[in-house]
Amino acid sequence: MKSKCVLIFLVVVWLFNMGKGIGCGSNVNAEMNIPLSTWVWDTKKWMLNQEAILEKLQEKKVTNVYLQIDTHLSPSVYRHFIQQAQAKGISVYALDGAPYWIGPSGIEEQEAFFNWITVYQAEADEQQQFSGVHLDVEPYLYKSWENNRVKSILQYQYVISQAAVQSHELHLPLAVDIPFWFDEVPFKNSNGSGSLGRWVIQYADEVTIMAYRNHADQENGIAEITENERKWGRLLSTPIEIGVETKASDEGEYISFSAKGEEKMMQELGMLLAECQAENPPSSIAVHYFDSWLQMKP
């Protein structure tokens, strides 16, 4: 098994070296045949520059965009963008969520988000509709996570379970972001007991693991910290996407690829795919986030 992984790795390295002037971002997608996703948070900026973002998404070989919803923008702006994106083979997911969604006002915020999507989908033509819902809640950043973990987890599970119902009523898949360490967060409540990470993977249609490390193998690398999630994804038939960070971080120099550059990031992703190829490979790779990705050195 080990020799097979080494052989695959050598092939991946050869593919990178064979790139004839093509950016590394295109190699990881085209040569290794794995979808690439990205988060777009500055919605207003890019929706007012749609030609530019579509050109850059194509350059990076992105196939899935998680676009945060700004309800102050006209729905016609989204309709135009999604239609153009779909024509280029790019799917667009409606993105939202925040830590306070597990707080007192969270239910109202969630309802408002899904009400907006419901109206939008009903008024848009098929080629102008969102392809899915993508939630980034991160409940551990809300104040109650530290002083009342049990209640926070239960409320978070309510948010996800409600989102699953609401997404399925719209005939859209629900994708959820979770940190790699959710596999080590236990719960025992009315939803059962076990690992919070496994619970989310069982409940959602797609899961993106925020595996924010800038090395693929070795101890505490991307492959190691996502091992449980990739295994559960296979067992539960849930696509597991691996997310990496390109935004500068003050949490440690091992978190982000910001200082290492895009070529190094793609080399590490190549090693990740080689290492995971034999057992529980990810369904796709996600780069957080679009603006900082564009600002990376080559």
Protein Blocks (a to p, Z undefined) as FASTA:
>chain_A
ZZmmmmmmmmmmmmmmmpghiafklmmmmmnopacddddfblmlmmmmmmlmmmmmmmno
pabdcddddfkbcfklmmmmmmmmmmnopacdddeddfklmmmklmmmmmmmmmmmmmmm
mmpcfklccfbdcddfklmlpmklmmommlmmmmmmmmmmmmmmmmmmnopacdddddfk
lmmmccddfkbgadfklmmmmmmmbdcdddddfbfblghiaklmmmmmmmmmmmnopacd
ddddfbdcfkbjklpmklnojmlmmmmmmmmmmmmmmnopafbdcdddfklmmmpcZZ
